[in-house]
């Protein structure tokens, strides 16, 4: 949706290394916002994003207007029942219908052979995989690790809205997830224990949810007995943030990767 950060740029680089032609979509999708105020304040700077895309060797930036994606009289929507009913779907009614609809339109219209998505939106990733399979899109969905700021905070375009004080508080999100990941590496498999570890290591944060779910279907788990992700959402100050760590029953953990310098989202261009 624009206001690119290193998470987006990592996807562009991966695509550039694997494809003859790279297209990046650039569209703030109104259908996936259940709060009009959140849509209005979503950060935007198209010229900045265009410059970053050029630097990464992108061939085409597809930046349609709302009227092109949703022409007058457009009523068709794409839903993925079950996958869209928990976690983000429960707290953001209509969000995943908006995601599935716009991604289906992009896949149908642009007809890519491969599409790259970040693992930070783990439930979204599972939903897109399911939708692409069910609708028989001839496409490979490629996922990439979450990219974090140097101190561990997961990159989000919305991080620019955090006050200095709130940003310190927000670090508790990744601190809690990493504490749970440490337990998983040491053999803990109980979802309740892992969730409690997140909350205990994150004082001052009121989580909307802390959920262990399957990677392939985003179904809640009581035990870590298959590929899963431990996902959280919380509002810090006026900013809603999500994050996760990827876990496996073998004890392997994907915490994402950290930058070694300040993110481009804080640069003036």
C-alpha positions as CSV (number, residue, x, y, z in Angstrom):
1,X,0.0,0.0,0.0
2,X,3.0,2.3,-0.3
3,X,5.2,4.2,2.0
4,X,7.9,1.6,1.4
5,X,10.2,0.4,4.1
6,X,13.0,-2.3,4.0
7,X,10.4,-5.1,4.3
8,X,8.9,-4.0,1.0
9,X,12.4,-3.4,-0.5
10,X,13.4,-6.9,0.4
11,X,10.5,-8.3,-1.6
12,X,11.5,-6.1,-4.6
13,X,15.1,-7.4,-4.4
14,X,14.0,-11.0,-4.2
15,X,11.7,-10.5,-7.2
16,X,14.4,-8.7,-9.1
17,X,16.8,-11.6,-8.6
18,X,14.3,-14.2,-9.8
19,X,12.4,-12.6,-12.6
20,X,12.9,-10.9,-16.0
21,X,10.2,-8.4,-15.3
22,X,9.2,-7.0,-11.9
23,X,5.9,-5.2,-11.3
24,X,5.1,-3.7,-7.9
25,X,1.5,-2.7,-7.1
26,X,1.0,0.6,-5.3
27,X,-2.6,1.0,-4.1
28,X,-4.0,2.0,-0.7
29,X,-7.0,-0.3,-0.8
30,X,-10.1,1.3,0.8
31,X,-11.9,-2.0,0.9
32,X,-9.6,-3.4,3.6
33,X,-10.1,-0.5,6.0
34,X,-13.0,-0.9,8.4
35,X,-12.1,2.5,10.0
36,X,-12.4,5.5,7.6
37,X,-10.1,7.5,9.8
38,X,-7.4,4.9,9.6
39,X,-7.6,5.0,5.8
40,X,-7.4,8.8,5.8
41,X,-4.2,8.9,7.9
42,X,-2.4,6.0,6.3
43,X,1.0,7.4,5.3
44,X,1.4,8.3,1.6
45,X,4.3,9.6,-0.5
46,X,4.1,8.3,-4.0
47,X,7.1,10.2,-5.4
48,X,9.3,8.8,-2.6
49,X,8.0,5.3,-3.3
50,X,8.6,5.7,-7.0
51,X,12.2,6.8,-6.4
52,X,12.8,3.8,-4.1
53,X,11.3,1.4,-6.7
54,X,13.6,2.8,-9.4
55,X,16.6,2.3,-7.1
56,X,15.6,-1.4,-6.8
57,X,15.3,-1.9,-10.5
58,X,11.6,-2.3,-10.7
59,X,10.3,-2.3,-14.2
60,X,6.7,-1.2,-13.6
61,X,4.9,0.5,-10.8
62,X,1.2,-0.3,-11.1
63,X,-0.6,2.6,-9.3
64,X,-4.3,2.5,-10.3
65,X,-6.9,4.9,-9.0
66,X,-9.8,3.6,-6.9
67,X,-12.2,3.9,-9.9
68,X,-10.0,1.5,-11.9
69,X,-9.9,-1.2,-9.2
70,X,-13.5,-0.7,-8.2
71,X,-15.4,0.8,-11.1
72,X,-18.9,2.1,-10.6
73,X,-21.3,-0.7,-10.1
74,X,-18.6,-3.2,-9.0
75,X,-20.2,-5.6,-6.5
76,X,-18.1,-8.8,-6.6
77,X,-16.2,-9.6,-3.5
78,X,-13.9,-12.5,-2.6
79,X,-14.2,-14.2,0.7
80,X,-12.1,-16.9,2.4
81,X,-14.3,-18.3,5.2
82,X,-12.6,-19.7,8.2
83,X,-9.2,-18.2,7.5
84,X,-10.7,-14.7,7.7
85,X,-12.7,-15.3,10.9
86,X,-10.1,-15.1,13.7
87,X,-7.4,-12.7,14.9
88,X,-7.3,-9.8,12.4
89,X,-10.5,-10.8,10.7
90,X,-12.4,-10.8,14.0
91,X,-11.1,-7.4,15.0
92,X,-11.2,-5.8,11.6
93,X,-14.6,-6.8,10.0
94,X,-14.3,-6.9,6.2
95,X,-10.6,-6.5,6.2
96,X,-9.7,-9.8,4.7
97,X,-12.6,-9.6,2.2
98,X,-10.9,-6.4,1.0
99,X,-7.5,-8.1,0.9
100,X,-8.7,-11.2,-1.0
101,X,-10.7,-9.1,-3.5
102,X,-7.9,-6.7,-4.4
103,X,-5.2,-9.4,-4.6
104,X,-7.5,-11.5,-6.8
105,X,-8.0,-8.5,-9.1
106,X,-4.2,-8.0,-9.2
107,X,-3.5,-11.6,-10.0
108,X,-6.2,-11.7,-12.7
109,X,-5.2,-8.4,-14.3
110,X,-1.4,-8.5,-14.1
111,X,-1.1,-12.4,-14.4
112,X,2.2,-12.7,-12.6
113,X,4.0,-16.0,-12.5
114,X,5.2,-15.3,-8.9
115,X,4.1,-13.1,-6.1
116,X,6.2,-12.1,-3.1
117,X,4.8,-11.4,0.4
118,X,6.2,-10.8,3.8
119,X,5.7,-13.1,6.7
120,X,4.9,-10.3,9.2
121,X,1.3,-10.5,7.9
122,X,1.2,-14.3,8.6
123,X,-2.6,-14.6,8.5
124,X,-2.8,-12.6,5.3
125,X,-0.2,-14.8,3.8
126,X,-2.1,-18.0,4.7
127,X,-5.3,-16.4,3.3
128,X,-3.7,-15.5,0.0
129,X,-2.2,-18.9,-0.5
130,X,-5.6,-20.5,0.1
131,X,-7.4,-18.1,-2.2
132,X,-4.8,-18.6,-5.0
133,X,-5.1,-22.4,-4.7
134,X,-8.9,-22.4,-4.5
135,X,-9.3,-20.1,-7.5
136,X,-6.6,-22.0,-9.4
137,X,-4.4,-19.0,-10.1
138,X,-1.3,-20.3,-11.9
139,X,1.0,-18.5,-9.6
140,X,3.7,-19.3,-7.0
141,X,3.4,-17.5,-3.7
142,X,6.8,-16.8,-2.2
143,X,7.2,-15.6,1.4
144,X,10.0,-13.7,3.0
145,X,11.1,-13.2,6.6
146,X,9.9,-10.2,8.6
147,X,12.3,-7.3,8.5
148,X,12.8,-5.5,11.9
149,X,14.3,-2.2,12.9
150,X,17.7,-2.6,14.6
151,X,16.2,-2.9,18.1
152,X,13.7,-5.6,17.1
153,X,10.5,-3.6,16.4
154,X,8.8,-5.1,13.3
155,X,8.9,-2.6,10.4
156,X,5.6,-1.0,9.6
157,X,4.8,2.1,7.6
158,X,2.7,3.1,10.7
159,X,5.9,3.2,12.9
160,X,6.4,6.8,11.8
161,X,3.3,7.7,13.9
162,X,4.8,6.4,17.2
163,X,5.9,9.0,19.7
164,X,9.3,8.5,21.3
165,X,7.7,7.2,24.4
166,X,5.3,5.0,22.6
167,X,8.0,3.5,20.5
168,X,9.8,2.4,23.7
169,X,6.6,0.8,24.8
170,X,6.1,-0.9,21.4
171,X,9.4,-2.7,21.8
172,X,7.7,-4.9,24.4
173,X,5.9,-6.6,21.5
174,X,9.0,-8.1,20.0
175,X,10.5,-8.6,23.4
176,X,7.5,-10.8,24.4
177,X,7.5,-12.7,21.1
178,X,11.3,-13.4,21.4
179,X,10.8,-14.6,25.0
180,X,8.2,-17.1,23.7
181,X,10.5,-18.1,20.9
182,X,13.2,-18.8,23.3
183,X,10.9,-21.2,25.2
184,X,9.9,-22.9,22.0
185,X,13.6,-23.5,21.2
186,X,14.0,-25.1,24.6
187,X,11.1,-27.5,24.0
188,X,8.0,-25.7,25.2
189,X,5.0,-26.7,23.1
190,X,2.0,-25.6,25.1
191,X,0.2,-22.6,23.4
192,X,-1.0,-21.2,26.7
193,X,2.5,-21.2,28.1
194,X,3.9,-19.5,25.0
195,X,1.2,-16.8,25.1
196,X,1.8,-16.2,28.8
197,X,5.5,-15.7,28.1
198,X,4.6,-13.0,25.6
199,X,2.4,-11.1,28.0
200,X,4.7,-11.5,31.0
201,X,7.7,-10.1,29.0
202,X,5.6,-7.2,27.7
203,X,4.4,-5.1,30.7
204,X,2.4,-2.1,29.8
205,X,1.0,-3.5,26.6
206,X,-2.6,-4.5,26.4
207,X,-2.7,-7.2,23.6
208,X,-5.8,-7.6,21.5
209,X,-4.8,-11.2,21.0
210,X,-1.9,-13.6,21.4
211,X,-2.6,-16.6,19.3
212,X,-0.7,-19.7,18.1
213,X,-2.0,-20.7,14.7
214,X,-1.1,-23.0,11.8
215,X,1.0,-21.5,9.0
216,X,-1.1,-23.1,6.3
217,X,-4.6,-22.3,7.6
218,X,-4.3,-19.8,10.4
219,X,-6.3,-22.2,12.7
220,X,-5.7,-21.8,16.4
221,X,-3.6,-24.4,18.1
222,X,-3.4,-25.7,21.7
223,X,0.0,-27.2,21.1
224,X,2.9,-26.5,18.8
225,X,2.9,-29.7,16.9
226,X,3.2,-28.5,13.3
227,X,4.5,-25.4,11.4
228,X,2.8,-22.4,13.2
229,X,3.1,-18.8,14.0
230,X,2.6,-17.0,17.3
231,X,0.8,-13.8,16.4
232,X,0.0,-10.7,18.4
233,X,-1.8,-7.4,17.9
234,X,-1.8,-4.4,20.2
235,X,-2.6,-0.7,20.1
236,X,0.3,1.5,21.4
237,X,-0.6,5.1,21.8
238,X,-2.8,5.7,18.7
239,X,-1.0,3.1,16.5
240,X,-2.2,-0.5,16.0
241,X,0.7,-2.9,15.5
242,X,0.9,-6.6,14.6
243,X,3.8,-9.0,14.8
244,X,4.6,-12.7,14.9
245,X,7.4,-15.3,15.1
246,X,7.3,-18.4,12.9
247,X,7.7,-21.6,14.9
248,X,8.0,-25.3,14.1
249,X,7.5,-28.4,16.2
250,X,11.2,-29.3,15.7
251,X,12.1,-26.2,17.7
252,X,13.2,-24.0,14.7
253,X,12.2,-20.4,15.0
254,X,12.1,-17.6,12.4
255,X,12.4,-14.2,14.3
256,X,12.9,-12.3,11.1
257,X,16.0,-10.2,10.4
258,X,17.2,-6.9,11.8
259,X,18.5,-3.8,10.1
260,X,21.9,-2.5,11.1
261,X,20.9,1.1,10.6
262,X,17.8,3.4,10.7
263,X,15.0,2.6,8.4
264,X,14.3,4.6,5.3
265,X,10.8,5.4,6.7
266,X,12.5,8.0,8.8
267,X,14.4,9.6,6.0
268,X,13.3,12.8,4.2
269,X,13.7,12.3,0.5
